[in-house]
Amino acid sequence: MFGIGTTELIIIMFIILLIFGAKKLPELAQGLGKGIREFKKASNDIQEELSMDKLDEQIKSTKNEKKDEKKDEMKSEKTEKKDI
């Protein structure tokens, strides 16, 4: 885990326990959990927003292609009528 061994992890946890105390650790862990949850939620919201934007662009381009096809068909019909 990030190059940290078991001994180093135990020492870090012990130092954290000494600094914050046993009563404060659950509150810190709860705050950390809420922060991570909010970060994930914001990340998912951004991903959804981007995918919706891409979908909107695809829909617009498809509509533009259909309009162009209709214009081409109408032009070809006009030229056929002129030839007759």
N, C-alpha and C positions, 0 to 999 in steps of 0.2 A: 504494500500500500504506500505509494509515493516514496519508496526506499526507506520507510520507517519500520524498524523492527519492533517486536513485541516489547522489549525492554524499554526502548525509547518512548513507545506509546504509553506504557505504564508510568514512566517518569513524568511525561507531559500531563497525564490525567491527575497525578498526585500534585503537581504544581498548581494546576487549575483548581483543584480541591482546596489547597492551602490559600490561594488568592481569594476565591469567591466564597468559600464556606459551603457546608453541606446543605444549608437551607436555600441558598441562592441558585444552586445548580439546576434544580428542576425548572425554575423560572427562566433561566438562561436557555435551557434546552427547548422549552416551550416557545420562547421568542424566536429562536433559531428555526424551529419547525414552521412557525407561521411565516417567517421571512422566506423560507424556501418554497412554501406553498404559494405565496403571492408571486414569487418570481416565476414559478412554473405556469401559473395562471396567466400572467402577463405574456409570457413566451407563447403559450398556446393561442391567446387572443391575437397576437401579432401574426402568427402563422395562418390563422383562419382569415384574417384581414387580407393578407397577401394572396392567399389562394382565391378569395372572392374577387380580388382585383384582376387576377389572371383569368378567371372565368368570365368576368365582365368584358375583358379585352377580346377573348375568344368569341364571345357572342357578337360583339360589335363587328369584328372582322368577318364573321360568317354572314351577318346581315349585309355588310358592304359588298361582299362577294356576290351575294344573291342579287343585290341591286345592280351591280355591274353586269351580271349575266342577263338580267331582264333588259337592260339598256342595249346590250349587244344584240339580243334577240329582236328588239324593236327596230334597231338600225338595219339589221339584215332583212327584216320584213319590209321596211321602207324601200330598201334598194331593190328588193324583188318586185315590189309594186311598180317602181319606176321603170324597171326593165320590161315589164309587160306592157 
